[in-house]
Amino acid sequence: MAIIADRAFTSRSTLQRVEAGDHSVSISIYAAVLHTLGLLEGLGQLADPAKDTVGLALAGEALPKRVHLKRAKD
């Protein structure tokens, strides 16, 4: 644990907070720990909007059911 904390440039107590899922720890600390563990690529996948099935479903429901096209004037 001390080696990972040292390589992530953080303290052991902060690393323990990361392990506990403490939401008050900054995202940069989480990124540093993931980088140290070789798992940083997963962070990008986590924030990928294309993989947010709930968000995509909600956005789809907000779309209008019918589209009315305006007729061009002659």
Backbone torsions as a table, in degrees:
resi	resn	phi	psi	omega
1	MET	NA	-39.0	179.9
2	ALA	-65.3	-36.6	-179.7
3	ILE	-67.9	-43.9	179.7
4	ILE	-64.9	-43.7	178.3
5	ALA	-60.9	-41.2	179.8
6	ASP	-65.5	-44.2	-179.6
7	ARG	-70.8	-24.3	177.5
8	ALA	-91.1	4.0	179.1
9	PHE	56.5	45.7	178.2
10	THR	-140.9	178.0	-179.5
11	SER	-94.5	164.8	178.4
12	ARG	-65.3	-36.5	-179.6
13	SER	-65.7	-38.5	176.7
14	THR	-67.4	-39.1	177.0
15	LEU	-62.3	-38.3	176.4
16	GLN	-64.1	-37.8	176.8
17	ARG	-66.2	-37.0	176.2
18	VAL	-62.6	-45.9	179.6
19	GLU	-61.4	-32.2	179.7
20	ALA	-81.6	-8.2	179.8
21	GLY	80.0	27.0	-179.7
22	ASP	-62.3	120.0	-176.9
23	HIS	-75.7	-9.8	179.6
24	SER	-85.7	-6.8	176.4
25	VAL	-76.8	136.2	-176.5
26	SER	-68.2	152.9	-179.0
27	ILE	-63.9	-27.0	179.0
28	SER	-67.0	-33.3	176.2
29	ILE	-68.6	-43.4	176.3
30	TYR	-59.2	-43.6	179.8
31	ALA	-63.4	-40.8	179.4
32	ALA	-64.4	-40.8	178.8
33	VAL	-67.5	-43.4	177.5
34	LEU	-62.0	-39.8	177.4
35	HIS	-62.6	-43.1	179.1
36	THR	-61.0	-36.7	-179.2
37	LEU	-87.4	-1.8	-179.8
38	GLY	76.7	25.7	-176.1
39	LEU	-118.4	18.8	-173.4
40	LEU	-65.8	-30.5	-179.0
41	GLU	-61.5	-28.6	178.3
42	GLY	-64.6	-26.4	179.6
43	LEU	-65.9	-39.9	177.5
44	GLY	-65.6	-35.8	178.4
45	GLN	-70.2	-30.8	179.7
46	LEU	-64.7	-36.6	-177.2
47	ALA	-94.8	9.9	-178.0
48	ASP	-76.2	114.9	-178.3
49	PRO	-64.3	-23.6	179.4
50	ALA	-68.9	-19.3	-179.7
51	LYS	-99.5	3.1	179.9
52	ASP	-88.7	86.5	-175.0
53	THR	-64.8	-37.1	179.6
54	VAL	-67.3	-45.7	178.9
55	GLY	-62.4	-39.9	177.9
56	LEU	-65.6	-38.9	178.7
57	ALA	-66.1	-42.8	178.7
58	LEU	-65.3	-39.6	178.4
59	ALA	-65.9	-37.4	178.1
60	GLY	-65.9	-36.6	178.6
61	GLU	-69.0	-27.7	-178.6
62	ALA	-79.2	-12.3	179.5
63	LEU	-70.1	147.6	178.1
64	PRO	-66.3	147.3	-178.4
65	LYS	-76.2	-34.3	179.1
66	ARG	-128.5	147.8	177.2
67	VAL	-115.0	126.0	178.4
68	HIS	-102.6	116.2	178.7
69	LEU	-87.0	138.4	176.7
70	LYS	-78.6	137.4	178.9
71	ARG	-81.1	139.5	177.8
72	ALA	-73.7	138.9	178.5
73	LYS	-78.6	141.5	-179.6
74	ASP	-74.4	NA	NA
